[in-house]
C-alpha cells in the first residue's frame, strides 16, 4: 500500500516535496494555512528567478517556455560553473567554509531545475533585469539568467498543476496546530481538533520573518521595524513544532534575506495588489546612483558588486540607519535604466531640476549635509573610465571616505529623482538541521523518525548574505530530496 505523506505549506519547496513524493508513488496531502488567494508562501511574491550551474546556452534551451525566441540567437548567456557558484556563496559566509548544505545546493542545482522542468515548469530569460545591450547583443551578467514563466505566480501555478496531475491533494485554510507522535515517531498532524495520520510529515512552512517577536528575539530589536515583503503566514510555526521534539537549531539565526523597499509600502507586500505587482515595491537599482541616510551621508559602496550580490545585505544596511530609512538618488542619465518598479504607478519619489532643490525635498534627511555629500561625490568621479552596467566597469570615485567602486557617474543631469526606501525582510536563515534524506536531526545527530523539512526551514544554506535567485533553487533541491525520501523510507 502506498505511503501517506503530509506536506505542511504550499510554497515552492513544499510543492517540490509534494511533486517528488507523489511521483514516487505516495499519497500526498498538502495543508496550507492560507486560503487559495494567499497560498504559495513567499513564492508568489518573488520574481521567480533561479540560480543554478550551467555551461552554456545548450543547458538552458531544454528549460525554456519558448526556445525559438528570436532574441536567443543574439544573446550571450555566458556560463555559470560550479566553482563560480561556490565562490559566490563563500563571499557571503563571513569566513566560514562551504557548509554541507551549500555543497549540496551547488552540486544539485542544475539537475533539480531540470527535474522540475520535466514536470512542466518552464522558464524565460530575464532580459529586462539581468541583461544589458552591448554592441547590438543582449549580454547577461551575474550568472542569473532564467526565471519561471510569469515569475513567482507562474511558478506556483505550474507547480500546483504538476502536483495535482500526480494525484496530490491540497487543502486550504488548514493551519497545522501540532504534530502527533507515537513512541518518538511523528505519525501525523493536528489541524485544530482534527487529526490527520501520516507515514511521514514534511515541514515546508517557511521561517519566522512574519513574526515580529521572533524577529526581535533572534535578529535584533530594530528588526521589529522591517516591512515583511512576503506572506503574513510565515510565523515560525514549523520551527516551533520541530523544536518541541528536540530538533537542533542550526544555521544563522541572526541572518536574513532583506532588500531595499519603498518606504511607504504596506506591510506584507501590499495585499491589495495582485501578487504579480507586489514585487514592484522593491528598489534595487541603487548601484546606478547613491544612497543617503538621515544624516545626508552615504553608508554603503553602492557599486561594490552586481546588485544580485548586494541587495540582501543592503536591505539590512538601510534598516540599520537612523529612522530605518534612506533616499536613493539618481539623475536623468540613468532613469531609463531603472527597473520597472521605479516607474510603477505607486512608486514614491521626489523630483527637482537642481540638486539644491532636490535635497530640500528629502524628508527626514539633513539637506545641507546631503548637498555636501552629493557635491563631493561628483567631484570624486573618474571621468576617464567608461560606464558599462553589464560588467564591473571600474568607473569609480577616489578620495572619499567611502568610495564607489563601479558605475560611479556624476549626478549632474536634470531632472534629479530621489526614492525613499526602508528595509524589507524576505526570509530568515536560521532553521533546523537535516540529513541527506531531509530528515530533521536532533543535537546528537539522530533523526526524528517520520519528520522531514525543506525550504526556509533548512538551516546552513545562507549566512551573511545571499546570491540572488539561489533561495528558490534551494527550495527545489531540498524539497525534491525530502519528498523522494519521505516516500521511500
Secondary structure, DSSP 4 states (H G I P E B T S, - for coil): ---EEEEE--SHHHHHHHHHHHHTT-EEEEE-SS-GGG-STTGGGS--EE---BSSHHHHHTTBS-TT-TTGGGEE---B-HHHHHHHHHTTSTTPPPPHHHHHHHHHHHHHHHHHHTTT--EEE-HHHHEEEETTEEEE-TT--EEETTHHHHHHHHHHHHHHHTT-EEESS----EEEEETTEEEEEEETTEEEE-SEEEE----STT-HHHHHHHT-GGGGG-EE-S-TT-SSHHHHHHHHTTBPEES-TT-EEEEEEETTPPGGGTTTS-HHHHGGGB---GGGSEEE-TTS---S-TTSS-GGGTHHHHHHHHHTSGGG-EEEEE-GGGGGGS-GGGSSTT---EEESSHHHHHTT-TTS-HHHHHHHHHHHHHHB-SSSPP-TTS-----B-SSSS---S------SSSEEEEEEEEEEEEE--EE-B-TT-EEEBTTS-EEEEEEE-GGGB-SS-SS---TTHHHHHHHHHHHHHHHHHHH-
